[in-house]
Amino acid sequence: MPGFVLLVKDRGDGDPTIRYGITVSKKVGNAVVRNRMKRRFRELARSVIAEQGVAGADHVLIGRQNGIERDWDTLGADLAKALGKLKPRTPAR
């Protein structure tokens, strides 16, 4: 199980800017643990979401309990895999 949940929502405003947000609940740990996780997620977002994110969408990383223990390369691979699963949706007819 990855150390995060990724939510992606198209803004629909025509602006191609990729935005991201990070949230880590108190259930994950104390302030030191949560801040460390947020720092790791910020760097992940800068490197992976900037390259593979959906243009014109908001991306939210929600930290999970085992996210702080995951290896950096594994977290990056998990995020790249999650972004790879996103496909442009065509309107239903």
PDB file of N, CA, C and O in Angstrom:
ATOM      1  N   MET A   1       0.845  -1.167   0.000  1.00  0.00           N
ATOM      2  CA  MET A   1       0.000   0.000   0.000  1.00  0.00           C
ATOM      3  C   MET A   1       0.898   1.241   0.000  1.00  0.00           C
ATOM      4  O   MET A   1       1.831   1.331   0.799  1.00  0.00           O
ATOM      5  N   PRO A   2       0.619   2.199  -0.896  1.00  0.00           N
ATOM      6  CA  PRO A   2       1.448   3.411  -0.933  1.00  0.00           C
ATOM      7  C   PRO A   2       1.264   4.248   0.334  1.00  0.00           C
ATOM      8  O   PRO A   2       0.305   4.061   1.083  1.00  0.00           O
ATOM      9  N   GLY A   3       2.183   5.159   0.556  1.00  0.00           N
ATOM     10  CA  GLY A   3       2.152   5.987   1.745  1.00  0.00           C
ATOM     11  C   GLY A   3       1.299   7.227   1.601  1.00  0.00           C
ATOM     12  O   GLY A   3       1.396   8.144   2.415  1.00  0.00           O
ATOM     13  N   PHE A   4       0.468   7.268   0.583  1.00  0.00           N
ATOM     14  CA  PHE A   4      -0.361   8.449   0.363  1.00  0.00           C
ATOM     15  C   PHE A   4      -1.580   8.086  -0.464  1.00  0.00           C
ATOM     16  O   PHE A   4      -1.654   7.007  -1.052  1.00  0.00           O
ATOM     17  N   VAL A   5      -2.530   9.000  -0.498  1.00  0.00           N
ATOM     18  CA  VAL A   5      -3.675   8.939  -1.401  1.00  0.00           C
ATOM     19  C   VAL A   5      -3.544  10.155  -2.309  1.00  0.00           C
ATOM     20  O   VAL A   5      -3.257  11.255  -1.837  1.00  0.00           O
ATOM     21  N   LEU A   6      -3.751   9.965  -3.596  1.00  0.00           N
ATOM     22  CA  LEU A   6      -3.662  11.062  -4.552  1.00  0.00           C
ATOM     23  C   LEU A   6      -5.047  11.376  -5.089  1.00  0.00           C
ATOM     24  O   LEU A   6      -5.737  10.497  -5.605  1.00  0.00           O
ATOM     25  N   LEU A   7      -5.447  12.631  -4.966  1.00  0.00           N
ATOM     26  CA  LEU A   7      -6.706  13.104  -5.545  1.00  0.00           C
ATOM     27  C   LEU A   7      -6.362  14.108  -6.637  1.00  0.00           C
ATOM     28  O   LEU A   7      -5.525  14.988  -6.435  1.00  0.00           O
ATOM     29  N   VAL A   8      -7.006  13.980  -7.790  1.00  0.00           N
ATOM     30  CA  VAL A   8      -6.772  14.903  -8.898  1.00  0.00           C
ATOM     31  C   VAL A   8      -8.126  15.382  -9.395  1.00  0.00           C
ATOM     32  O   VAL A   8      -9.011  14.576  -9.685  1.00  0.00           O
ATOM     33  N   LYS A   9      -8.283  16.697  -9.493  1.00  0.00           N
ATOM     34  CA  LYS A   9      -9.545  17.284  -9.971  1.00  0.00           C
ATOM     35  C   LYS A   9      -9.241  18.352 -10.995  1.00  0.00           C
ATOM     36  O   LYS A   9      -8.482  19.286 -10.735  1.00  0.00           O
ATOM     37  N   ASP A  10      -9.839  18.206 -12.160  1.00  0.00           N
ATOM     38  CA  ASP A  10      -9.696  19.212 -13.210  1.00  0.00           C
ATOM     39  C   ASP A  10     -10.462  20.461 -12.800  1.00  0.00           C
ATOM     40  O   ASP A  10     -11.630  20.393 -12.417  1.00  0.00           O
ATOM     41  N   ARG A  11      -9.781  21.611 -12.886  1.00  0.00           N
ATOM     42  CA  ARG A  11     -10.424  22.866 -12.487  1.00  0.00           C
ATOM     43  C   ARG A  11     -11.409  23.359 -13.536  1.00  0.00           C
ATOM     44  O   ARG A  11     -12.413  23.986 -13.197  1.00  0.00           O
ATOM     45  N   GLY A  12     -11.137  23.087 -14.789  1.00  0.00           N
ATOM     46  CA  GLY A  12     -12.050  23.499 -15.844  1.00  0.00           C
ATOM     47  C   GLY A  12     -12.067  24.990 -16.104  1.00  0.00           C
ATOM     48  O   GLY A  12     -13.039  25.504 -16.657  1.00  0.00           O
ATOM     49  N   ASP A  13     -11.009  25.701 -15.717  1.00  0.00           N
ATOM     50  CA  ASP A  13     -10.976  27.146 -15.913  1.00  0.00           C
ATOM     51  C   ASP A  13     -10.110  27.568 -17.101  1.00  0.00           C
ATOM     52  O   ASP A  13      -9.941  28.761 -17.352  1.00  0.00           O
ATOM     53  N   GLY A  14      -9.568  26.600 -17.826  1.00  0.00           N
ATOM     54  CA  GLY A  14      -8.765  26.924 -18.999  1.00  0.00           C
ATOM     55  C   GLY A  14      -7.323  27.274 -18.697  1.00  0.00           C
ATOM     56  O   GLY A  14      -6.535  27.472 -19.621  1.00  0.00           O
ATOM     57  N   ASP A  15      -6.960  27.356 -17.437  1.00  0.00           N
ATOM     58  CA  ASP A  15      -5.588  27.663 -17.039  1.00  0.00           C
ATOM     59  C   ASP A  15      -4.795  26.357 -16.958  1.00  0.00           C
ATOM     60  O   ASP A  15      -5.186  25.467 -16.203  1.00  0.00           O
ATOM     61  N   PRO A  16      -3.694  26.208 -17.709  1.00  0.00           N
ATOM     62  CA  PRO A  16      -2.957  24.943 -17.722  1.00  0.00           C
ATOM     63  C   PRO A  16      -2.019  24.742 -16.529  1.00  0.00           C
ATOM     64  O   PRO A  16      -1.275  23.762 -16.495  1.00  0.00           O
ATOM     65  N   THR A  17      -2.042  25.638 -15.565  1.00  0.00           N
ATOM     66  CA  THR A  17      -1.157  25.529 -14.414  1.00  0.00           C
ATOM     67  C   THR A  17      -1.479  24.278 -13.598  1.00  0.00           C
ATOM     68  O   THR A  17      -2.644  23.968 -13.348  1.00  0.00           O
ATOM     69  N   ILE A  18      -0.433  23.568 -13.190  1.00  0.00           N
ATOM     70  CA  ILE A  18      -0.584  22.407 -12.324  1.00  0.00           C
ATOM     71  C   ILE A  18      -0.411  22.883 -10.884  1.00  0.00           C
ATOM     72  O   ILE A  18       0.619  23.458 -10.531  1.00  0.00           O
ATOM     73  N   ARG A  19      -1.423  22.640 -10.062  1.00  0.00           N
ATOM     74  CA  ARG A  19      -1.341  23.028  -8.654  1.00  0.00           C
ATOM     75  C   ARG A  19      -1.361  21.771  -7.793  1.00  0.00           C
ATOM     76  O   ARG A  19      -1.905  20.742  -8.194  1.00  0.00           O
ATOM     77  N   TYR A  20      -0.762  21.862  -6.603  1.00  0.00           N
ATOM     78  CA  TYR A  20      -0.785  20.729  -5.693  1.00  0.00           C
ATOM     79  C   TYR A  20      -0.972  21.202  -4.261  1.00  0.00           C
ATOM     80  O   TYR A  20      -0.644  22.333  -3.902  1.00  0.00           O
ATOM     81  N   GLY A  21      -1.508  20.300  -3.462  1.00  0.00           N
ATOM     82  CA  GLY A  21      -1.681  20.554  -2.048  1.00  0.00           C
ATOM     83  C   GLY A  21      -1.297  19.301  -1.271  1.00  0.00           C
ATOM     84  O   GLY A  21      -1.323  18.195  -1.810  1.00  0.00           O
ATOM     85  N   ILE A  22      -0.947  19.478  -0.025  1.00  0.00           N
ATOM     86  CA  ILE A  22      -0.508  18.369   0.813  1.00  0.00           C
ATOM     87  C   ILE A  22      -1.228  18.464   2.143  1.00  0.00           C
ATOM     88  O   ILE A  22      -1.343  19.544   2.721  1.00  0.00           O
ATOM     89  N   THR A  23      -1.712  17.329   2.627  1.00  0.00           N
ATOM     90  CA  THR A  23      -2.327  17.291   3.942  1.00  0.00           C
ATOM     91  C   THR A  23      -1.900  16.007   4.651  1.00  0.00           C
ATOM     92  O   THR A  23      -1.826  14.938   4.045  1.00  0.00           O
ATOM     93  N   VAL A  24      -1.624  16.137   5.933  1.00  0.00           N
ATOM     94  CA  VAL A  24      -1.244  14.992   6.757  1.00  0.00           C
ATOM     95  C   VAL A  24      -2.002  15.109   8.073  1.00  0.00           C
ATOM     96  O   VAL A  24      -1.875  16.106   8.784  1.00  0.00           O
ATOM     97  N   SER A  25      -2.782  14.099   8.392  1.00  0.00           N
ATOM     98  CA  SER A  25      -3.627  14.102   9.578  1.00  0.00           C
ATOM     99  C   SER A  25      -2.824  13.876  10.860  1.00  0.00           C
ATOM    100  O   SER A  25      -1.712  13.350  10.824  1.00  0.00           O
ATOM    101  N   LYS A  26      -3.397  14.277  11.975  1.00  0.00           N
ATOM    102  CA  LYS A  26      -2.766  14.029  13.272  1.00  0.00           C
ATOM    103  C   LYS A  26      -2.702  12.543  13.600  1.00  0.00           C
ATOM    104  O   LYS A  26      -1.937  12.133  14.473  1.00  0.00           O
ATOM    105  N   LYS A  27      -3.494  11.737  12.910  1.00  0.00           N
ATOM    106  CA  LYS A  27      -3.460  10.291  13.114  1.00  0.00           C
ATOM    107  C   LYS A  27      -2.122   9.703  12.694  1.00  0.00           C
ATOM    108  O   LYS A  27      -1.739   8.633  13.167  1.00  0.00           O
ATOM    109  N   VAL A  28      -1.409  10.389  11.813  1.00  0.00           N
ATOM    110  CA  VAL A  28      -0.143   9.887  11.288  1.00  0.00           C
ATOM    111  C   VAL A  28       0.952   9.953  12.345  1.00  0.00           C
ATOM    112  O   VAL A  28       1.786   9.051  12.429  1.00  0.00           O
ATOM    113  N   GLY A  29       0.957  11.000  13.142  1.00  0.00           N
ATOM    114  CA  GLY A  29       1.990  11.115  14.172  1.00  0.00           C
ATOM    115  C   GLY A  29       2.009  12.506  14.759  1.00  0.00           C
ATOM    116  O   GLY A  29       1.109  13.314  14.528  1.00  0.00           O
ATOM    117  N   ASN A  30       3.055  12.770  15.524  1.00  0.00           N
ATOM    118  CA  ASN A  30       3.170  14.084  16.143  1.00  0.00           C
ATOM    119  C   ASN A  30       3.627  15.119  15.113  1.00  0.00           C
ATOM    120  O   ASN A  30       3.817  14.790  13.942  1.00  0.00           O
ATOM    121  N   ALA A  31       3.799  16.344  15.539  1.00  0.00           N
ATOM    122  CA  ALA A  31       4.106  17.444  14.616  1.00  0.00           C
ATOM    123  C   ALA A  31       5.420  17.218  13.870  1.00  0.00           C
ATOM    124  O   ALA A  31       5.526  17.563  12.694  1.00  0.00           O
ATOM    125  N   VAL A  32       6.410  16.650  14.532  1.00  0.00           N
ATOM    126  CA  VAL A  32       7.698  16.409  13.897  1.00  0.00           C
ATOM    127  C   VAL A  32       7.535  15.431  12.739  1.00  0.00           C
ATOM    128  O   VAL A  32       8.075  15.653  11.655  1.00  0.00           O
ATOM    129  N   VAL A  33       6.800  14.361  12.965  1.00  0.00           N
ATOM    130  CA  VAL A  33       6.578  13.345  11.931  1.00  0.00           C
ATOM    131  C   VAL A  33       5.763  13.923  10.787  1.00  0.00           C
ATOM    132  O   VAL A  33       6.089  13.704   9.620  1.00  0.00           O
ATOM    133  N   ARG A  34       4.701  14.662  11.112  1.00  0.00           N
ATOM    134  CA  ARG A  34       3.849  15.234  10.060  1.00  0.00           C
ATOM    135  C   ARG A  34       4.616  16.233   9.209  1.00  0.00           C
ATOM    136  O   ARG A  34       4.478  16.233   7.986  1.00  0.00           O
ATOM    137  N   ASN A  35       5.420  17.082   9.834  1.00  0.00           N
ATOM    138  CA  ASN A  35       6.189  18.067   9.071  1.00  0.00           C
ATOM    139  C   ASN A  35       7.243  17.407   8.207  1.00  0.00           C
ATOM    140  O   ASN A  35       7.487  17.852   7.085  1.00  0.00           O
ATOM    141  N   ARG A  36       7.871  16.361   8.703  1.00  0.00           N
ATOM    142  CA  ARG A  36       8.852  15.633   7.894  1.00  0.00           C
ATOM    143  C   ARG A  36       8.180  15.023   6.664  1.00  0.00           C
ATOM    144  O   ARG A  36       8.720  15.073   5.559  1.00  0.00           O
ATOM    145  N   MET A  37       7.000  14.450   6.871  1.00  0.00           N
ATOM    146  CA  MET A  37       6.266  13.855   5.759  1.00  0.00           C
ATOM    147  C   MET A  37       5.872  14.933   4.749  1.00  0.00           C
ATOM    148  O   MET A  37       5.970  14.715   3.541  1.00  0.00           O
ATOM    149  N   LYS A  38       5.431  16.083   5.232  1.00  0.00           N
ATOM    150  CA  LYS A  38       5.047  17.167   4.319  1.00  0.00           C
ATOM    151  C   LYS A  38       6.242  17.670   3.519  1.00  0.00           C
ATOM    152  O   LYS A  38       6.095  17.993   2.340  1.00  0.00           O
ATOM    153  N   ARG A  39       7.420  17.745   4.130  1.00  0.00           N
ATOM    154  CA  ARG A  39       8.625  18.149   3.400  1.00  0.00           C
ATOM    155  C   ARG A  39       8.956  17.151   2.294  1.00  0.00           C
ATOM    156  O   ARG A  39       9.310  17.541   1.181  1.00  0.00           O
ATOM    157  N   ARG A  40       8.841  15.871   2.605  1.00  0.00           N
ATOM    158  CA  ARG A  40       9.107  14.839   1.600  1.00  0.00           C
ATOM    159  C   ARG A  40       8.091  14.928   0.459  1.00  0.00           C
ATOM    160  O   ARG A  40       8.460  14.815  -0.710  1.00  0.00           O
ATOM    161  N   PHE A  41       6.824  15.129   0.791  1.00  0.00           N
ATOM    162  CA  PHE A  41       5.790  15.229  -0.233  1.00  0.00           C
ATOM    163  C   PHE A  41       5.960  16.480  -1.095  1.00  0.00           C
ATOM    164  O   PHE A  41       5.703  16.439  -2.298  1.00  0.00           O
ATOM    165  N   ARG A  42       6.389  17.584  -0.496  1.00  0.00           N
ATOM    166  CA  ARG A  42       6.621  18.800  -1.283  1.00  0.00           C
ATOM    167  C   ARG A  42       7.689  18.558  -2.342  1.00  0.00           C
ATOM    168  O   ARG A  42       7.534  18.966  -3.494  1.00  0.00           O
ATOM    169  N   GLU A  43       8.765  17.898  -1.952  1.00  0.00           N
ATOM    170  CA  GLU A  43       9.833  17.615  -2.907  1.00  0.00           C
ATOM    171  C   GLU A  43       9.372  16.628  -3.975  1.00  0.00           C
ATOM    172  O   GLU A  43       9.727  16.767  -5.145  1.00  0.00           O
ATOM    173  N   LEU A  44       8.587  15.635  -3.576  1.00  0.00           N
ATOM    174  CA  LEU A  44       8.013  14.705  -4.552  1.00  0.00           C
ATOM    175  C   LEU A  44       7.137  15.449  -5.553  1.00  0.00           C
ATOM    176  O   LEU A  44       7.222  15.220  -6.759  1.00  0.00           O
ATOM    177  N   ALA A  45       6.299  16.335  -5.041  1.00  0.00           N
ATOM    178  CA  ALA A  45       5.394  17.083  -5.906  1.00  0.00           C
ATOM    179  C   ALA A  45       6.179  17.950  -6.884  1.00  0.00           C
ATOM    180  O   ALA A  45       5.825  18.038  -8.059  1.00  0.00           O
ATOM    181  N   ARG A  46       7.243  18.588  -6.403  1.00  0.00           N
ATOM    182  CA  ARG A  46       8.047  19.426  -7.292  1.00  0.00           C
ATOM    183  C   ARG A  46       8.686  18.617  -8.412  1.00  0.00           C
ATOM    184  O   ARG A  46       8.772  19.087  -9.546  1.00  0.00           O
ATOM    185  N   SER A  47       9.130  17.419  -8.105  1.00  0.00           N
ATOM    186  CA  SER A  47       9.845  16.640  -9.110  1.00  0.00           C
ATOM    187  C   SER A  47       8.914  15.808  -9.989  1.00  0.00           C
ATOM    188  O   SER A  47       9.057  15.821 -11.212  1.00  0.00           O
ATOM    189  N   VAL A  48       7.970  15.091  -9.399  1.00  0.00           N
ATOM    190  CA  VAL A  48       7.145  14.152 -10.168  1.00  0.00           C
ATOM    191  C   VAL A  48       5.894  14.819 -10.741  1.00  0.00           C
ATOM    192  O   VAL A  48       5.614  14.671 -11.930  1.00  0.00           O
ATOM    193  N   ILE A  49       5.145  15.542  -9.928  1.00  0.00           N
ATOM    194  CA  ILE A  49       3.901  16.143 -10.414  1.00  0.00           C
ATOM    195  C   ILE A  49       4.194  17.212 -11.460  1.00  0.00           C
ATOM    196  O   ILE A  49       3.426  17.372 -12.409  1.00  0.00           O
ATOM    197  N   ALA A  50       5.287  17.940 -11.303  1.00  0.00           N
ATOM    198  CA  ALA A  50       5.631  18.965 -12.285  1.00  0.00           C
ATOM    199  C   ALA A  50       5.855  18.360 -13.669  1.00  0.00           C
ATOM    200  O   ALA A  50       5.557  18.998 -14.678  1.00  0.00           O
ATOM    201  N   GLU A  51       6.375  17.144 -13.723  1.00  0.00           N
ATOM    202  CA  GLU A  51       6.656  16.504 -15.007  1.00  0.00           C
ATOM    203  C   GLU A  51       5.481  15.680 -15.524  1.00  0.00           C
ATOM    204  O   GLU A  51       5.210  15.680 -16.725  1.00  0.00           O
ATOM    205  N   GLN A  52       4.779  14.978 -14.632  1.00  0.00           N
ATOM    206  CA  GLN A  52       3.776  14.011 -15.067  1.00  0.00           C
ATOM    207  C   GLN A  52       2.354  14.369 -14.655  1.00  0.00           C
ATOM    208  O   GLN A  52       1.423  13.613 -14.933  1.00  0.00           O
ATOM    209  N   GLY A  53       2.175  15.497 -14.003  1.00  0.00           N
ATOM    210  CA  GLY A  53       0.847  15.885 -13.538  1.00  0.00           C
ATOM    211  C   GLY A  53      -0.081  16.266 -14.680  1.00  0.00           C
ATOM    212  O   GLY A  53       0.349  16.450 -15.818  1.00  0.00           O
ATOM    213  N   VAL A  54      -1.347  16.379 -14.357  1.00  0.00           N
ATOM    214  CA  VAL A  54      -2.381  16.739 -15.326  1.00  0.00           C
ATOM    215  C   VAL A  54      -2.463  18.259 -15.404  1.00  0.00           C
ATOM    216  O   VAL A  54      -2.695  18.931 -14.400  1.00  0.00           O
ATOM    217  N   ALA A  55      -2.272  18.786 -16.598  1.00  0.00           N
ATOM    218  CA  ALA A  55      -2.345  20.236 -16.790  1.00  0.00           C
ATOM    219  C   ALA A  55      -3.753  20.735 -16.494  1.00  0.00           C
ATOM    220  O   ALA A  55      -4.737  20.113 -16.896  1.00  0.00           O
ATOM    221  N   GLY A  56      -3.845  21.843 -15.800  1.00  0.00           N
ATOM    222  CA  GLY A  56      -5.144  22.436 -15.484  1.00  0.00           C
ATOM    223  C   GLY A  56      -5.881  21.719 -14.369  1.00  0.00           C
ATOM    224  O   GLY A  56      -7.100  21.842 -14.255  1.00  0.00           O
ATOM    225  N   ALA A  57      -5.153  20.966 -13.539  1.00  0.00           N
ATOM    226  CA  ALA A  57      -5.809  20.208 -12.469  1.00  0.00           C
ATOM    227  C   ALA A  57      -5.155  20.510 -11.128  1.00  0.00           C
ATOM    228  O   ALA A  57      -4.006  20.944 -11.054  1.00  0.00           O
ATOM    229  N   ASP A  58      -5.922  20.268 -10.076  1.00  0.00           N
ATOM    230  CA  ASP A  58      -5.410  20.357  -8.716  1.00  0.00           C
ATOM    231  C   ASP A  58      -5.072  18.944  -8.252  1.00  0.00           C
ATOM    232  O   ASP A  58      -5.873  18.024  -8.420  1.00  0.00           O
ATOM    233  N   HIS A  59      -3.903  18.774  -7.677  1.00  0.00           N
ATOM    234  CA  HIS A  59      -3.439  17.488  -7.167  1.00  0.00           C
ATOM    235  C   HIS A  59      -3.308  17.605  -5.650  1.00  0.00           C
ATOM    236  O   HIS A  59      -2.698  18.553  -5.154  1.00  0.00           O
ATOM    237  N   VAL A  60      -3.871  16.659  -4.918  1.00  0.00           N
ATOM    238  CA  VAL A  60      -3.782  16.670  -3.460  1.00  0.00           C
ATOM    239  C   VAL A  60      -3.179  15.351  -2.999  1.00  0.00           C
ATOM    240  O   VAL A  60      -3.692  14.277  -3.313  1.00  0.00           O
ATOM    241  N   LEU A  61      -2.080  15.446  -2.250  1.00  0.00           N
ATOM    242  CA  LEU A  61      -1.459  14.279  -1.638  1.00  0.00           C
ATOM    243  C   LEU A  61      -1.902  14.217  -0.184  1.00  0.00           C
ATOM    244  O   LEU A  61      -1.696  15.167   0.571  1.00  0.00           O
ATOM    245  N   ILE A  62      -2.506  13.106   0.208  1.00  0.00           N
ATOM    246  CA  ILE A  62      -2.943  12.907   1.576  1.00  0.00           C
ATOM    247  C   ILE A  62      -2.023  11.856   2.193  1.00  0.00           C
ATOM    248  O   ILE A  62      -2.004  10.707   1.753  1.00  0.00           O
ATOM    249  N   GLY A  63      -1.272  12.249   3.198  1.00  0.00           N
ATOM    250  CA  GLY A  63      -0.315  11.352   3.827  1.00  0.00           C
ATOM    251  C   GLY A  63      -0.987  10.251   4.626  1.00  0.00           C
ATOM    252  O   GLY A  63      -1.990  10.484   5.300  1.00  0.00           O
ATOM    253  N   ARG A  64      -0.431   9.058   4.548  1.00  0.00           N
ATOM    254  CA  ARG A  64      -0.915   7.910   5.297  1.00  0.00           C
ATOM    255  C   ARG A  64       0.152   7.429   6.267  1.00  0.00           C
ATOM    256  O   ARG A  64       1.310   7.837   6.183  1.00  0.00           O
ATOM    257  N   GLN A  65      -0.240   6.572   7.173  1.00  0.00           N
ATOM    258  CA  GLN A  65       0.600   6.129   8.276  1.00  0.00           C
ATOM    259  C   GLN A  65       1.967   5.608   7.829  1.00  0.00           C
ATOM    260  O   GLN A  65       2.974   5.958   8.444  1.00  0.00           O
ATOM    261  N   ASN A  66       2.035   4.789   6.786  1.00  0.00           N
ATOM    262  CA  ASN A  66       3.311   4.191   6.408  1.00  0.00           C
ATOM    263  C   ASN A  66       4.111   5.052   5.435  1.00  0.00           C
ATOM    264  O   ASN A  66       5.144   4.603   4.937  1.00  0.00           O
ATOM    265  N   GLY A  67       3.673   6.257   5.154  1.00  0.00           N
ATOM    266  CA  GLY A  67       4.362   7.118   4.199  1.00  0.00           C
ATOM    267  C   GLY A  67       5.710   7.616   4.683  1.00  0.00           C
ATOM    268  O   GLY A  67       6.612   7.830   3.874  1.00  0.00           O
ATOM    269  N   ILE A  68       5.862   7.800   5.959  1.00  0.00           N
ATOM    270  CA  ILE A  68       7.123   8.319   6.489  1.00  0.00           C
ATOM    271  C   ILE A  68       8.207   7.244   6.461  1.00  0.00           C
ATOM    272  O   ILE A  68       9.395   7.562   6.402  1.00  0.00           O
ATOM    273  N   GLU A  69       7.808   5.986   6.503  1.00  0.00           N
ATOM    274  CA  GLU A  69       8.766   4.887   6.533  1.00  0.00           C
ATOM    275  C   GLU A  69       9.187   4.428   5.142  1.00  0.00           C
ATOM    276  O   GLU A  69      10.161   3.687   5.008  1.00  0.00           O
ATOM    277  N   ARG A  70       8.472   4.854   4.107  1.00  0.00           N
ATOM    278  CA  ARG A  70       8.752   4.386   2.749  1.00  0.00           C
ATOM    279  C   ARG A  70      10.024   5.004   2.215  1.00  0.00           C
ATOM    280  O   ARG A  70      10.355   6.154   2.505  1.00  0.00           O
ATOM    281  N   ASP A  71      10.725   4.217   1.433  1.00  0.00           N
ATOM    282  CA  ASP A  71      11.941   4.665   0.776  1.00  0.00           C
ATOM    283  C   ASP A  71      11.592   5.770  -0.227  1.00  0.00           C
ATOM    284  O   ASP A  71      10.512   5.762  -0.818  1.00  0.00           O
ATOM    285  N   TRP A  72      12.510   6.715  -0.412  1.00  0.00           N
ATOM    286  CA  TRP A  72      12.277   7.842  -1.317  1.00  0.00           C
ATOM    287  C   TRP A  72      11.979   7.377  -2.740  1.00  0.00           C
ATOM    288  O   TRP A  72      11.043   7.868  -3.370  1.00  0.00           O
ATOM    289  N   ASP A  73      12.768   6.434  -3.247  1.00  0.00           N
ATOM    290  CA  ASP A  73      12.562   5.937  -4.605  1.00  0.00           C
ATOM    291  C   ASP A  73      11.225   5.220  -4.745  1.00  0.00           C
ATOM    292  O   ASP A  73      10.574   5.318  -5.785  1.00  0.00           O
ATOM    293  N   THR A  74      10.818   4.509  -3.719  1.00  0.00           N
ATOM    294  CA  THR A  74       9.534   3.809  -3.740  1.00  0.00           C
ATOM    295  C   THR A  74       8.383   4.810  -3.761  1.00  0.00           C
ATOM    296  O   THR A  74       7.413   4.624  -4.495  1.00  0.00           O
ATOM    297  N   LEU A  75       8.486   5.868  -2.959  1.00  0.00           N
ATOM    298  CA  LEU A  75       7.445   6.904  -2.968  1.00  0.00           C
ATOM    299  C   LEU A  75       7.338   7.547  -4.349  1.00  0.00           C
ATOM    300  O   LEU A  75       6.238   7.765  -4.856  1.00  0.00           O
ATOM    301  N   GLY A  76       8.486   7.847  -4.951  1.00  0.00           N
ATOM    302  CA  GLY A  76       8.478   8.439  -6.286  1.00  0.00           C
ATOM    303  C   GLY A  76       7.858   7.512  -7.314  1.00  0.00           C
ATOM    304  O   GLY A  76       7.100   7.954  -8.177  1.00  0.00           O
ATOM    305  N   ALA A  77       8.179   6.222  -7.226  1.00  0.00           N
ATOM    306  CA  ALA A  77       7.610   5.243  -8.154  1.00  0.00           C
ATOM    307  C   ALA A  77       6.102   5.103  -7.940  1.00  0.00           C
ATOM    308  O   ALA A  77       5.347   4.978  -8.904  1.00  0.00           O
ATOM    309  N   ASP A  78       5.666   5.125  -6.680  1.00  0.00           N
ATOM    310  CA  ASP A  78       4.230   5.046  -6.382  1.00  0.00           C
ATOM    311  C   ASP A  78       3.476   6.241  -6.955  1.00  0.00           C
ATOM    312  O   ASP A  78       2.390   6.090  -7.515  1.00  0.00           O
ATOM    313  N   LEU A  79       4.058   7.427  -6.811  1.00  0.00           N
ATOM    314  CA  LEU A  79       3.406   8.625  -7.332  1.00  0.00           C
ATOM    315  C   LEU A  79       3.380   8.617  -8.859  1.00  0.00           C
ATOM    316  O   LEU A  79       2.371   8.980  -9.462  1.00  0.00           O
ATOM    317  N   ALA A  80       4.470   8.211  -9.480  1.00  0.00           N
ATOM    318  CA  ALA A  80       4.509   8.129 -10.942  1.00  0.00           C
ATOM    319  C   ALA A  80       3.492   7.108 -11.450  1.00  0.00           C
ATOM    320  O   ALA A  80       2.838   7.331 -12.469  1.00  0.00           O
ATOM    321  N   LYS A  81       3.361   5.996 -10.742  1.00  0.00           N
ATOM    322  CA  LYS A  81       2.386   4.969 -11.130  1.00  0.00           C
ATOM    323  C   LYS A  81       0.961   5.502 -11.003  1.00  0.00           C
ATOM    324  O   LYS A  81       0.126   5.279 -11.880  1.00  0.00           O
ATOM    325  N   ALA A  82       0.690   6.209  -9.902  1.00  0.00           N
ATOM    326  CA  ALA A  82      -0.649   6.768  -9.698  1.00  0.00           C
ATOM    327  C   ALA A  82      -0.983   7.792 -10.781  1.00  0.00           C
ATOM    328  O   ALA A  82      -2.104   7.816 -11.288  1.00  0.00           O
ATOM    329  N   LEU A  83      -0.013   8.639 -11.137  1.00  0.00           N
ATOM    330  CA  LEU A  83      -0.255   9.624 -12.193  1.00  0.00           C
ATOM    331  C   LEU A  83      -0.388   8.961 -13.557  1.00  0.00           C
ATOM    332  O   LEU A  83      -1.107   9.456 -14.425  1.00  0.00           O
ATOM    333  N   GLY A  84       0.310   7.836 -13.749  1.00  0.00           N
ATOM    334  CA  GLY A  84       0.209   7.107 -15.011  1.00  0.00           C
ATOM    335  C   GLY A  84      -1.150   6.473 -15.222  1.00  0.00           C
ATOM    336  O   GLY A  84      -1.557   6.238 -16.359  1.00  0.00           O
ATOM    337  N   LYS A  85      -1.859   6.192 -14.132  1.00  0.00           N
ATOM    338  CA  LYS A  85      -3.190   5.602 -14.243  1.00  0.00           C
ATOM    339  C   LYS A  85      -4.244   6.608 -14.688  1.00  0.00           C
ATOM    340  O   LYS A  85      -5.319   6.230 -15.154  1.00  0.00           O
ATOM    341  N   LEU A  86      -3.929   7.883 -14.541  1.00  0.00           N
ATOM    342  CA  LEU A  86      -4.881   8.917 -14.952  1.00  0.00           C
ATOM    343  C   LEU A  86      -4.894   8.988 -16.473  1.00  0.00           C
ATOM    344  O   LEU A  86      -3.855   9.142 -17.114  1.00  0.00           O
ATOM    345  N   LYS A  87      -6.067   8.875 -17.022  1.00  0.00           N
ATOM    346  CA  LYS A  87      -6.207   8.964 -18.463  1.00  0.00           C
ATOM    347  C   LYS A  87      -7.205  10.068 -18.777  1.00  0.00           C
ATOM    348  O   LYS A  87      -8.170  10.272 -18.040  1.00  0.00           O
ATOM    349  N   PRO A  88      -6.971  10.777 -19.870  1.00  0.00           N
ATOM    350  CA  PRO A  88      -7.967  11.793 -20.241  1.00  0.00           C
ATOM    351  C   PRO A  88      -9.310  11.118 -20.495  1.00  0.00           C
ATOM    352  O   PRO A  88      -9.405  10.134 -21.229  1.00  0.00           O
ATOM    353  N   ARG A  89     -10.320  11.659 -19.881  1.00  0.00           N
ATOM    354  CA  ARG A  89     -11.646  11.068 -20.046  1.00  0.00           C
ATOM    355  C   ARG A  89     -12.380  11.712 -21.199  1.00  0.00           C
ATOM    356  O   ARG A  89     -12.376  12.933 -21.359  1.00  0.00           O
ATOM    357  N   THR A  90     -13.011  10.870 -22.001  1.00  0.00           N
ATOM    358  CA  THR A  90     -13.794  11.377 -23.107  1.00  0.00           C
ATOM    359  C   THR A  90     -15.243  11.446 -22.660  1.00  0.00           C
ATOM    360  O   THR A  90     -15.695  10.583 -21.907  1.00  0.00           O
ATOM    361  N   PRO A  91     -15.973  12.442 -23.101  1.00  0.00           N
ATOM    362  CA  PRO A  91     -17.367  12.561 -22.700  1.00  0.00           C
ATOM    363  C   PRO A  91     -18.188  11.384 -23.200  1.00  0.00           C
ATOM    364  O   PRO A  91     -17.994  10.920 -24.324  1.00  0.00           O
ATOM    365  N   ALA A  92     -19.108  10.898 -22.368  1.00  0.00           N
ATOM    366  CA  ALA A  92     -19.978   9.792 -22.756  1.00  0.00           C
ATOM    367  C   ALA A  92     -21.018  10.279 -23.756  1.00  0.00           C
ATOM    368  O   ALA A  92     -21.512  11.404 -23.671  1.00  0.00           O
ATOM    369  N   ARG A  93     -21.332   9.418 -24.690  1.00  0.00           N
ATOM    370  CA  ARG A  93     -22.352   9.775 -25.699  1.00  0.00           C
ATOM    371  C   ARG A  93     -23.645   9.114 -25.448  1.00  0.00           C
ATOM    372  O   ARG A  93     -24.596   9.312 -26.204  1.00  0.00           O
TER     373      ARG A  93
END
